[in-house]
Amino acid sequence: MKFEWEEQDIKSGRKVDSHNRAERYIIGYDPRCMGKDNLALISLRDGMITSSGKTHAEMAEHLTEAKYRPVDIDLEDHLPVKD
């Protein structure tokens, strides 16, 4: 099954699984980056920061390409986006 990430799916604190399920990450902020491009993936195993310096759109693209899946599905994910 393929999971397609969208910009509105990227929320700080959301846990994601890697494609081999050996490691889990949490979406968070890299304090060293300023501006809108400060999102990062943080390993729950050792706290290592990876894929930092991304905007919401860039993080969504990265998660889709790398085949990451959400650990939990948020009920808000199924609601229509308000304009």
C-alpha positions in Angstrom: 0.0 0.0 0.0 1.3 3.4 -0.9 0.8 6.4 1.4 0.8 9.8 -0.2 1.7 12.7 2.2 0.1 16.1 1.7 1.2 19.4 3.2 -1.7 19.5 5.7 -0.6 16.0 7.0 2.7 17.4 8.4 2.1 18.2 12.0 4.7 18.6 14.7 4.6 15.6 17.1 3.3 13.2 14.5 5.1 9.8 14.6 6.1 8.1 11.3 7.5 4.6 10.5 10.3 4.0 8.1 9.6 1.6 5.3 11.5 -1.2 7.0 9.8 -0.5 10.3 13.1 -0.8 12.2 13.1 2.9 13.2 10.4 5.4 14.1 10.7 9.1 13.8 8.7 12.1 15.1 8.2 15.3 13.0 9.6 18.2 14.9 11.5 21.5 14.5 15.2 22.0 14.2 16.1 25.0 16.4 19.2 25.7 14.4 17.0 26.6 11.3 15.1 29.9 11.1 12.0 30.6 9.1 9.5 28.3 7.6 12.0 25.7 6.5 12.8 24.4 10.0 11.0 21.0 10.0 13.0 17.8 10.8 12.6 14.1 11.5 13.9 13.1 14.9 14.7 9.5 15.7 12.8 8.1 18.6 15.6 5.5 19.2 18.6 7.9 19.6 17.3 11.5 19.1 19.3 12.0 15.9 18.0 14.8 13.7 17.6 13.9 10.1 16.0 15.5 7.0 16.2 19.0 8.6 15.6 22.4 7.0 12.4 21.4 5.2 9.1 23.3 4.7 5.8 21.5 5.2 5.6 20.8 1.4 9.2 19.6 1.2 8.6 17.3 4.2 5.5 15.9 2.6 7.4 15.2 -0.6 10.3 13.6 1.3 8.0 11.3 3.4 6.2 10.2 0.3 9.3 9.4 -1.7 11.0 7.6 1.2 7.8 5.6 1.8 7.3 6.7 5.4 3.9 5.9 6.9 2.1 7.6 9.8 2.0 5.5 13.0 -1.4 6.8 14.0 -4.1 8.2 11.8 -5.5 11.5 13.1 -9.3 11.9 12.8 -8.8 15.3 11.4 -7.0 13.7 8.4 -10.4 12.6 7.1 -12.1 16.0 7.3 -12.3 18.3 4.2 -9.8 21.1 4.2 -11.5 24.5 4.9 -10.6 27.3 2.4 
